[in-house]
């Protein structure tokens, strides 16, 4: 086999890999259907404001791999998610103590789309009082 044929086979294998990684049209349609169903369920809830949906979308874009609950799920079990958010803030504070971060670094760490989303849905202050 000559060099040209070898390169051609490598190229074909790369093309096949790319094709296999892409979701099929049916998978895309199923995902869109699931998203539409979830959106409609969330929008039926009177407790949910349009700003919550906007913040949820922003947080999902910023942290796509995070398993982030939608506003309805959070509001249905608010106490659990307040504890989870508290653990998140405590983790940042612990890291700040270990690494010697200043107040500005802590504020930067807590100023993200996830924090804005959670504080809005749970009706919490945007930054903990001990950071201000």
C-alpha positions, 0 to 999 in steps of 0.5 A: 500500500502506498502512502497516498492510499494510507492517508486516504484510509486515515481520512475515511476513518476520521470521517466515519468517527465524526459521523458516528459521534453526531446524533441521528435525526431521530435522537435530535427530534426526541431531545427537542420533544423532551425539551418542549415537554419540559418547557411546557410543564414549567410554564404552566406553574404560576410560581415560575416567572419568565426571569427564572426561565431566562436565568435557567437557560443562561446557567444551562449554557454556561454549565452544560454538563451540570445536571441542573434542575429546572425552576419547578423542581427547585420550587417543589423541594426548596429546602433541599436545594437551599441546603445544596446551594449552601454546600456550594457556597460553603465549598467556595468559602473553604477553598478561599480559606485554604488558598488564601483568597481575598474577598474580591476573589470570593465575590468573583467565584460567586458571581456566575450564572448558577448563583444568579439562577439559584438565588433568584429561584430560591429568593435568597440574597445574591451574595452571602452577607459575610462576603459583602 
